[in-house]
């Protein structure tokens, strides 16, 4: 088990009106609107004391590292949220805005419109619509801010949380659709699950013959259920959710229409013991494999890409929801090269 922290960044809707993009060093670019071939992005970045407000959601369990690996693919067009809203204390929010303002103003070569924009934002929360970041009533509520999944910041869905930071009194519901909840945490955990590579064991292995049944199977020890827990403990809000993925079926796609799958659907169900398929053993040569493939022609000088995809049933439990609740099933698969040779005959 290990734990990682999401690096989703605060989305300040309208803060710079599309005029400012900060890099990790705090330098602004004047290329706005983006010239041909570039992508604009409004992001505050840097150290914790240099204007960064990251998501406080933490993940533990079988966690896929941020920006690495491939995530599970939902079988429907559903996707986990790319942005959401989290609470921040008045002190945290005030520190963030002041650090961001100081960093922007003091960055050498910073453009005047960036300084003006960040100054206007600061004034609104310090001396305008709000007074002194509501520090005088800090025990009566919290600021709510938008954050994005750093791995998905370029997706249109990441721009959906476009409300500027707003104050919510204790006991009131945030007036936005994507305010963080245990279910949202479960959906975020869904996208962080690290699943094992779907490489089936074959017999014959890697190289087989035309019209010879090739057995395929997955070991239960490798394809057991996995889970990720997402937790948030900030500004008096303490919630968590655990999302669990359990393998339920294996789909084999031979990589050529000139092949027969076993069973005919190409879908091998999980056995009672949790394994998929059946290992080949001596004496089974005349049997039809419960899970496998038979190639009807040679791969010539190349190979066929056998696609093995596992379907995972995904459920979650969490704060206020002790009973498993279904999320959309997910799939995860890999290709493996299979060489198919003609059976050589010898004439005497």
C-alpha positions in Angstrom: 0.0 0.0 0.0 1.1 3.5 -0.7 -0.4 7.0 -0.7 -0.1 9.8 -3.2 -1.7 13.3 -3.2 -3.6 14.7 -6.2 -2.0 17.7 -7.8 -5.3 19.2 -9.1 -5.0 22.9 -9.4 -7.4 25.7 -8.4 -9.5 27.0 -11.3 -9.9 30.8 -10.9 -12.8 31.4 -13.4 -12.4 34.7 -15.0 -9.5 35.7 -12.8 -7.2 36.7 -15.6 -9.9 36.6 -18.4 -7.7 34.2 -20.4 -4.8 36.6 -20.2 -2.3 34.9 -17.9 -0.6 31.5 -17.9 1.9 30.8 -15.2 4.5 28.1 -15.4 6.0 26.3 -12.5 8.5 29.1 -12.1 5.8 31.8 -12.1 6.7 33.3 -15.5 3.8 34.6 -17.6 3.5 34.2 -21.3 2.1 37.0 -23.6 0.9 34.6 -26.2 -2.8 35.2 -25.8 -5.0 34.3 -27.6 -2.9 31.2 -28.3 -1.1 31.4 -31.7 -1.5 28.5 -34.1 -0.4 25.2 -32.6 -0.5 26.3 -29.0 -2.9 25.6 -26.2 -3.9 28.3 -23.6 -4.2 27.4 -19.9 -4.8 29.5 -16.8 -3.0 27.8 -14.0 -1.3 28.9 -10.7 1.8 26.8 -10.0 4.9 26.7 -7.9 5.6 25.9 -4.3 3.0 25.8 -1.5 4.1 29.3 -0.5 4.4 30.6 -4.0 0.7 30.7 -5.1 -0.3 27.1 -5.4 -3.5 25.7 -4.1 -3.8 22.0 -4.9 -6.5 19.5 -4.3 -6.3 18.0 -0.8 -7.7 14.6 -1.9 -5.3 11.8 -1.1 -5.3 8.3 -2.6 -4.2 5.0 -1.1 -4.2 1.4 -2.1 -3.5 0.1 -5.6 -2.9 3.6 -7.0 -1.9 4.5 -10.5 0.8 7.2 -10.4 -0.3 10.6 -11.6 0.5 11.0 -15.3 1.6 7.3 -15.6 0.1 4.1 -16.9 -3.3 3.7 -18.5 -6.5 4.0 -16.6 -9.4 1.7 -16.6 -11.9 2.4 -19.5 -15.6 2.6 -18.6 -17.7 0.4 -20.8 -20.1 3.4 -21.3 -19.5 7.0 -22.3 -19.3 7.9 -18.5 -16.1 9.4 -17.3 -15.0 10.4 -13.7 -15.1 14.1 -13.0 -12.3 16.2 -14.4 -13.0 19.1 -11.9 -14.7 19.6 -8.6 -15.1 22.0 -5.7 -13.4 21.6 -2.3 -13.6 23.8 0.9 -10.7 25.9 2.2 -10.5 27.7 5.5 -10.4 31.5 5.5 -6.8 31.4 6.5 -5.8 29.0 3.8 -7.6 31.0 1.1 -6.2 34.3 2.3 -2.6 32.9 2.2 -3.2 31.5 -1.3 -4.4 34.8 -2.7 -1.7 36.9 -1.1 1.1 34.5 -2.2 -0.3 34.5 -5.8 -0.5 38.3 -5.8 3.0 38.7 -4.4 4.5 36.2 -6.9 2.8 37.8 -9.9 3.7 41.4 -8.9 7.3 40.5 -8.2 8.0 38.3 -11.2 10.6 40.0 -13.5 9.1 40.8 -16.9 5.6 40.2 -15.8 3.1 41.9 -18.1 1.0 44.8 -16.8 -2.3 43.2 -17.6 -1.4 40.2 -15.5 -0.6 42.4 -12.6 -3.8 44.3 -13.1 -5.9 41.2 -13.3 -4.4 39.5 -10.2 -4.8 42.8 -8.3 -8.5 43.1 -9.2 -9.0 39.5 -8.0 -7.2 40.2 -4.7 -9.1 43.4 -4.1 -12.5 41.7 -4.6 -11.8 39.3 -1.8 -9.9 41.7 0.5 -11.6 45.1 0.1 -14.4 44.6 -2.4 -17.3 42.1 -2.4 -15.8 40.5 0.6 -13.8 42.0 3.5 -10.4 40.7 4.5 -11.2 37.2 3.1 -13.9 36.8 5.8 -11.3 36.2 8.4 -13.5 38.0 10.9 -16.1 35.3 10.5 -13.7 32.4 9.8 -15.6 30.1 12.3 -18.9 30.6 10.5 -18.0 29.0 7.1 -15.4 28.2 4.5 -14.3 29.2 1.0 -15.1 26.7 -1.8 -12.7 26.6 -4.7 -12.6 24.7 -8.0 -9.7 22.2 -8.7 -9.0 20.1 -11.7 -7.4 16.7 -12.2 -4.0 17.6 -13.4 -3.9 14.6 -15.8 -7.0 16.0 -17.5 -6.6 19.8 -17.5 -6.7 20.0 -21.3 -10.1 18.2 -21.5 -13.2 20.4 -22.1 -14.7 18.8 -19.0 -12.0 20.3 -16.8 -13.4 23.8 -17.6 -16.9 23.0 -16.3 -16.1 24.2 -12.8 -15.9 27.8 -13.7 -17.3 29.5 -10.6 -14.9 31.8 -8.8 -14.1 31.0 -5.1 -17.3 31.5 -3.0 -18.2 31.6 0.6 -20.5 28.9 2.2 -21.7 29.2 5.7 -21.4 26.2 8.0 -24.4 23.9 7.5 -25.3 25.2 4.0 -25.0 23.2 0.9 -22.5 24.6 -1.7 -24.6 25.9 -4.6 -22.8 24.0 -7.3 -23.2 20.6 -9.0 -19.7 19.4 -8.5 -19.2 20.0 -4.8 -17.1 17.2 -3.5 -19.1 14.2 -2.0 -18.2 10.6 -1.1 -19.5 9.6 -4.5 -17.3 12.1 -6.3 -14.4 10.7 -4.3 -15.3 7.2 -5.4 -15.4 8.4 -9.0 -12.0 10.0 -8.7 -10.6 6.8 -7.2 -12.0 4.9 -10.2 -9.7 6.8 -12.4 -6.7 6.1 -10.1 -6.9 2.3 -9.9 -3.8 0.5 -11.0 -4.8 -2.7 -12.8 -2.4 -5.6 -13.7 -1.3 -5.9 -17.3 -3.6 -8.3 -19.1 -1.1 -10.7 -20.6 -2.7 -14.2 -20.8 -0.7 -17.4 -20.5 -0.9 -19.3 -23.8 -0.2 -22.9 -24.6 1.6 -23.2 -27.1 3.3 -20.0 -25.9 3.8 -17.1 -28.4 4.2 -19.5 -31.4 1.4 -21.8 -32.4 0.3 -23.7 -35.5 -2.5 -23.3 -38.0 -5.7 -25.2 -36.9 -4.1 -26.0 -33.5 -6.2 -25.0 -30.5 -4.3 -22.6 -28.3 -5.2 -22.6 -24.6 -5.4 -19.3 -22.7 -5.8 -18.6 -19.0 -5.3 -16.0 -16.3 -4.1 -16.9 -12.8 -6.3 -16.0 -9.9 -3.3 -14.9 -7.9 -2.6 -12.1 -10.4 -6.2 -11.1 -11.2 -7.7 -10.6 -7.7 -9.8 -7.6 -6.8 -8.0 -4.3 -6.3 -9.1 -1.1 -4.6 -8.3 2.6 -4.1 -9.4 4.8 -1.2 -9.9 8.5 -1.8 -10.0 10.7 1.3 -10.5 14.4 2.0 -10.0 16.0 5.4 -9.9 19.8 5.1 -11.7 22.8 6.6 -13.9 20.6 8.9 -14.9 18.2 6.1 -13.8 14.6 6.6 -15.1 12.1 4.0 -13.7 9.1 2.2 -14.7 6.5 -0.4 -13.2 3.1 -1.4 -13.6 2.0 -5.0 -13.0 -1.7 -5.7 -12.5 -3.4 -9.1 -13.2 -7.2 -9.4 -12.5 -9.1 -12.6 -15.5 -10.8 -14.1 -14.6 -11.8 -17.7 -11.8 -12.0 -20.3 -12.4 -11.1 -24.0 -10.1 -12.5 -26.6 -9.7 -10.8 -30.0 -7.4 -12.9 -32.2 -6.2 -10.0 -34.4 -7.5 -11.6 -37.6 -11.0 -12.7 -38.8 -9.4 -16.0 -39.8 -9.6 -17.5 -36.4 -12.0 -19.3 -34.0 -12.4 -18.4 -30.4 -13.3 -20.6 -27.4 -16.1 -20.0 -26.5 -17.5 -18.7 -29.7 -18.2 -15.2 -28.2 -14.6 -14.8 -27.3 -15.7 -14.0 -23.7 -14.2 -16.3 -21.0 -16.0 -16.0 -17.6 -14.4 -16.1 -14.2 -14.4 -19.5 -12.7 -15.6 -20.3 -9.2 -12.1 -20.1 -7.8 -11.5 -16.7 -9.4 -9.3 -17.9 -12.2 -10.1 -17.4 -15.9 -9.7 -20.3 -18.4 -7.9 -23.5 -17.6 -4.2 -24.2 -17.7 -3.1 -26.6 -20.4 -1.5 -29.9 -19.2 -0.3 -33.1 -20.8 -3.2 -35.2 -21.9 -5.5 -32.3 -22.9 -4.3 -32.1 -26.5 -7.6 -33.6 -27.9 -9.8 -31.5 -25.7 -11.4 -28.1 -26.7 -10.1 -25.4 -24.4 -12.7 -23.6 -22.3 -10.9 -20.4 -23.1 -8.6 -20.0 -26.2 -8.2 -19.4 -29.9 -7.5 -21.4 -33.1 -5.9 -19.6 -36.0 -7.0 -20.7 -39.4 -4.1 -19.2 -41.4 -0.4 -18.4 -40.9 0.8 -15.0 -39.8 3.4 -15.3 -42.5 6.6 -13.3 -41.8 4.8 -11.3 -39.1 2.5 -11.8 -36.1 -1.1 -11.4 -35.1 -1.9 -9.0 -32.2 -4.0 -11.0 -29.8 -6.0 -8.5 -27.7 -6.8 -9.7 -24.2 -9.2 -7.4 -22.3 -10.5 -8.0 -18.8 -13.8 -6.6 -17.8 -13.9 -5.4 -14.2 -17.0 -4.9 -12.0 -16.5 -1.7 -10.0 -18.3 -0.8 -6.8 -17.7 1.7 -4.0 -18.4 2.2 -0.3 -17.8 5.3 1.7 -18.9 7.9 4.3 -22.7 7.4 4.7 -22.7 4.6 2.1 -21.7 1.3 3.8 -23.3 -0.9 1.1 -21.5 -1.5 -2.2 -22.8 0.7 -4.9 -22.1 0.0 -8.6 -20.2 2.3 -10.9 -19.9 1.6 -14.6 -17.9 -1.6 -15.4 -14.4 -0.9 -16.7 -12.1 -2.7 -19.2 -8.4 -2.9 -19.3 -6.4 -4.8 -21.9 -3.1 -5.4 -23.7 -2.0 -6.8 -27.1 0.5 -9.6 -27.3 2.2 -10.8 -30.5 1.4 -14.4 -31.6 3.3 -16.1 -34.4 1.2 -18.7 -36.3 3.1 -21.2 -38.5 1.9 -23.6 -41.1 2.1 -27.3 -40.0 5.0 -28.7 -42.0 4.5 -32.1 -43.6 7.2 -34.5 -44.7 6.8 -36.6 -47.8 8.7 -39.9 -47.9 
